[in-house]
Structures are given as C-alpha cells and as structure tokens.
Amino acid sequence: MNNNFSYDSYRYPNMPMLNQNQVLPVPNNDLAEPYQGFLQGNLFNNIFQGYKNYRPAKIVPNNEQAELLLNVDQLSFAAHELNLYLDVHPTDQPMIQLFNKYQAMAQDAIQKYESKYGPLSVSFPSEANHFSWEAYAWPWEVD
C-alpha cells in the first residue's frame, strides 16, 4: 500500500495517539434543536460545516405515522450525538443531563409509535400467534 500509514498485524492503520498533554477540542454548548440537528446531520452548530450553499430540505410529515416516526428519528439522533460527545467528555454534567432528557424523550416517542403502529426494531416482543415485525406497514407503504 502506498500511503503514509504503518499497519498492525490485522492490517489496520496505526493512528497517532494523543499524549497526556494534548487535549481534544470541546465544542461549546451551541447546540441545535433536535429537528435542526437531524436535518443538518450534526447537533453541534459550531462544528457544523455545510456543503457549499446547500441547505437541508425541511421534512414535512404527511400523516400521523410519519410525524411520530420523525419525532423518534430526531430525538434518537440528538441522544446519539450527545452519546458520542460524552464518550470523549464523560464528566460534562450539563451534557449528561441533556443526554438523559433526550434519551427519555426518544424512548417515550418510540413507545408512542410502537403502541400505535407496531415495532420499530426486531427486538420488540412478538405476539404468540405471529411474528409482529412483519405485520405492520411502514409510513411509505401507506397511501
């Protein structure tokens, strides 16, 4: 391979590690709301880099099922983004509190969706007489 990496025995590149004097940059708490973060693909406004003059399109649900699914998506995305941040900054108390809030909101949104429209993941318990994962229509399958 012709690049500047050296490789370990598993053929993974050896990446430089931070020493104890180096500090990873901490984004300030300039966070987007979950919906805007979901659209732009980044919850942190100060590190969001748009592509040229592209503006993310607004997602407008056309029925209740699509609206509930969008709510699940945006809240789950926000919780996941904060999870990734907390992997690197595990003692940031305000972010831990916000993560817990978004995680609880995402779980509530999932429960609301699943109680009305069926499971979002295969790990949802199935009914005794059929496999419920295949029993429900997705929003794009409904007229």
NORDAUR-V873967 format. One record per residue. N is the residue number from 1. RES is the residue in one small letter. OMEGA is omega in whole degrees, 0 to 359 (999 if undefined). BURIAL is 1 if it has 16 or more other ideal C-beta (glycine too) atoms within 10 Angstrom, else 0. Layout:
BEGIN
n=N res=RES omega=OMEGA burial=BURIAL
n=N res=RES omega=OMEGA burial=BURIAL
END
This chain:
BEGIN
n=1 res=m omega=184 burial=0
n=2 res=n omega=173 burial=0
n=3 res=n omega=185 burial=0
n=4 res=n omega=181 burial=0
n=5 res=f omega=164 burial=0
n=6 res=s omega=186 burial=0
n=7 res=y omega=176 burial=0
n=8 res=d omega=184 burial=0
n=9 res=s omega=178 burial=0
n=10 res=y omega=181 burial=0
n=11 res=r omega=172 burial=0
n=12 res=y omega=180 burial=0
n=13 res=p omega=173 burial=0
n=14 res=n omega=182 burial=0
n=15 res=m omega=179 burial=0
n=16 res=p omega=179 burial=0
n=17 res=m omega=175 burial=0
n=18 res=l omega=172 burial=0
n=19 res=n omega=187 burial=0
n=20 res=q omega=180 burial=0
n=21 res=n omega=179 burial=0
n=22 res=q omega=180 burial=0
n=23 res=v omega=175 burial=0
n=24 res=l omega=179 burial=0
n=25 res=p omega=179 burial=0
n=26 res=v omega=177 burial=0
n=27 res=p omega=176 burial=1
n=28 res=n omega=185 burial=0
n=29 res=n omega=175 burial=0
n=30 res=d omega=185 burial=0
n=31 res=l omega=173 burial=1
n=32 res=a omega=170 burial=1
n=33 res=e omega=183 burial=0
n=34 res=p omega=181 burial=1
n=35 res=y omega=181 burial=1
n=36 res=q omega=177 burial=1
n=37 res=g omega=178 burial=1
n=38 res=f omega=181 burial=1
n=39 res=l omega=183 burial=1
n=40 res=q omega=178 burial=1
n=41 res=g omega=181 burial=0
n=42 res=n omega=181 burial=1
n=43 res=l omega=184 burial=1
n=44 res=f omega=182 burial=1
n=45 res=n omega=185 burial=0
n=46 res=n omega=175 burial=0
n=47 res=i omega=177 burial=0
n=48 res=f omega=176 burial=0
n=49 res=q omega=179 burial=0
n=50 res=g omega=178 burial=0
n=51 res=y omega=181 burial=0
n=52 res=k omega=181 burial=0
n=53 res=n omega=180 burial=0
n=54 res=y omega=175 burial=0
n=55 res=r omega=179 burial=0
n=56 res=p omega=178 burial=0
n=57 res=a omega=175 burial=0
n=58 res=k omega=176 burial=0
n=59 res=i omega=181 burial=0
n=60 res=v omega=180 burial=0
n=61 res=p omega=181 burial=0
n=62 res=n omega=174 burial=0
n=63 res=n omega=184 burial=0
n=64 res=e omega=181 burial=0
n=65 res=q omega=179 burial=1
n=66 res=a omega=178 burial=1
n=67 res=e omega=178 burial=0
n=68 res=l omega=179 burial=1
n=69 res=l omega=176 burial=1
n=70 res=l omega=178 burial=1
n=71 res=n omega=176 burial=1
n=72 res=v omega=184 burial=1
n=73 res=d omega=185 burial=1
n=74 res=q omega=180 burial=1
n=75 res=l omega=177 burial=1
n=76 res=s omega=178 burial=1
n=77 res=f omega=180 burial=1
n=78 res=a omega=179 burial=1
n=79 res=a omega=180 burial=1
n=80 res=h omega=177 burial=0
n=81 res=e omega=179 burial=1
n=82 res=l omega=175 burial=1
n=83 res=n omega=179 burial=0
n=84 res=l omega=178 burial=0
n=85 res=y omega=183 burial=1
n=86 res=l omega=173 burial=0
n=87 res=d omega=182 burial=0
n=88 res=v omega=183 burial=0
n=89 res=h omega=189 burial=0
n=90 res=p omega=181 burial=0
n=91 res=t omega=181 burial=0
n=92 res=d omega=187 burial=1
n=93 res=q omega=178 burial=0
n=94 res=p omega=179 burial=0
n=95 res=m omega=176 burial=1
n=96 res=i omega=179 burial=0
n=97 res=q omega=179 burial=0
n=98 res=l omega=176 burial=1
n=99 res=f omega=180 burial=1
n=100 res=n omega=179 burial=0
n=101 res=k omega=181 burial=0
n=102 res=y omega=179 burial=1
n=103 res=q omega=179 burial=1
n=104 res=a omega=178 burial=0
n=105 res=m omega=179 burial=1
n=106 res=a omega=179 burial=1
n=107 res=q omega=177 burial=0
n=108 res=d omega=179 burial=0
n=109 res=a omega=178 burial=1
n=110 res=i omega=180 burial=1
n=111 res=q omega=179 burial=0
n=112 res=k omega=180 burial=0
n=113 res=y omega=185 burial=1
n=114 res=e omega=180 burial=1
n=115 res=s omega=182 burial=0
n=116 res=k omega=189 burial=0
n=117 res=y omega=178 burial=1
n=118 res=g omega=189 burial=1
n=119 res=p omega=174 burial=1
n=120 res=l omega=178 burial=1
n=121 res=s omega=183 burial=0
n=122 res=v omega=181 burial=0
n=123 res=s omega=176 burial=0
n=124 res=f omega=182 burial=0
n=125 res=p omega=179 burial=0
n=126 res=s omega=175 burial=0
n=127 res=e omega=186 burial=0
n=128 res=a omega=187 burial=0
n=129 res=n omega=174 burial=0
n=130 res=h omega=179 burial=0
n=131 res=f omega=191 burial=0
n=132 res=s omega=180 burial=0
n=133 res=w omega=182 burial=0
n=134 res=e omega=190 burial=0
n=135 res=a omega=187 burial=0
n=136 res=y omega=178 burial=0
n=137 res=a omega=174 burial=0
n=138 res=w omega=184 burial=0
n=139 res=p omega=181 burial=1
n=140 res=w omega=178 burial=0
n=141 res=e omega=183 burial=0
n=142 res=v omega=178 burial=0
n=143 res=d omega=999 burial=0
END
